[in-house]
Amino acid sequence: MNQDLLRIQLIRLINFGMKLNSIAKKVKINDSELSAFKAGFKYLKKDDAERLDILLKQISIPDNV
């Protein structure tokens, strides 16, 4: 899994209106860790990235938005 692509998907989801802290709770990642990942300051641990990837694959955002 490419964490840079994961970051882009996360940013799209947040731009679409979902709150970062809600996503963090859902995937059981500390919100400051997820915020640092979103900002590009750090990468997630493998298991955190896998949980986020699973969540993002379950959520569909229209491409034309």
Beta strands, then each sheet from edge to edge (+ up, - down):
end
